[in-house]
Amino acid sequence: MRVYTKTGDDGTSGLIGGTRVEKYDLRLESYGTIDELNSWLGLIRSQQVDEPTNELLLSVQNNLFIIGARLASDGTRADLTEKLALNPVEITKLEREMDRILDLLPPMEHFVLPGGSNAVSYCHLARTVCRRAERRVCMLAKEVGVPAELIRYLNRLSDYLFVLSRKIAADEGINEVQWLP
């Protein structure tokens, strides 16, 4: 299988199902941002994170592939669309992990400025890309049918990435820098 097909040389890209759209189509912007987010998660996983965190992030990366494929589908293949469903249990997994972590951390009393270490900063970068992905997918949902659980998952994931940044800072003994206007 070759990586290049030359079919996009005219400024279009093919969706799963065969429909061709402009490279700047909101659908491509949406799943392209999901792909960018997935790359940031790979960078976080390449840091010194504990094994349970690494496993959860790997699961999230797989879920992002499901979301990206769903967004890349033109909806003409019902058999494929059914296979690309995100299990709502995945949202619950993120919520439970956030609750577990937050029980171990001191309560937040101020906003926190991003930074402290590479791993903490990568979590914040991933969080902001996740928020952008969520905004793109919400815009797309106004144009085409996007399952609500995809938006909920992205919303929880950005929250999880913030909580993970705090956990990693605590694990590394880094004091969070509070924003004090």
ABEGO torsion letter per residue (X at the ends): XBABAGAAAAGBBBBBGGBBBBAABAAAAAAAAAAAAAAAAAAAAABBBBAAAAAAAAAAAAAAAAAAAAAABAGABAAAAAAABBBAAAAAAAAAAAAAAAAABBBBABBBBBEGBAAAAAAAAAAAAAAAAAAAAAAAAAABBBBAAAAAAAAAAAAAAAAAAAAAAAAAGBBBBBBBX
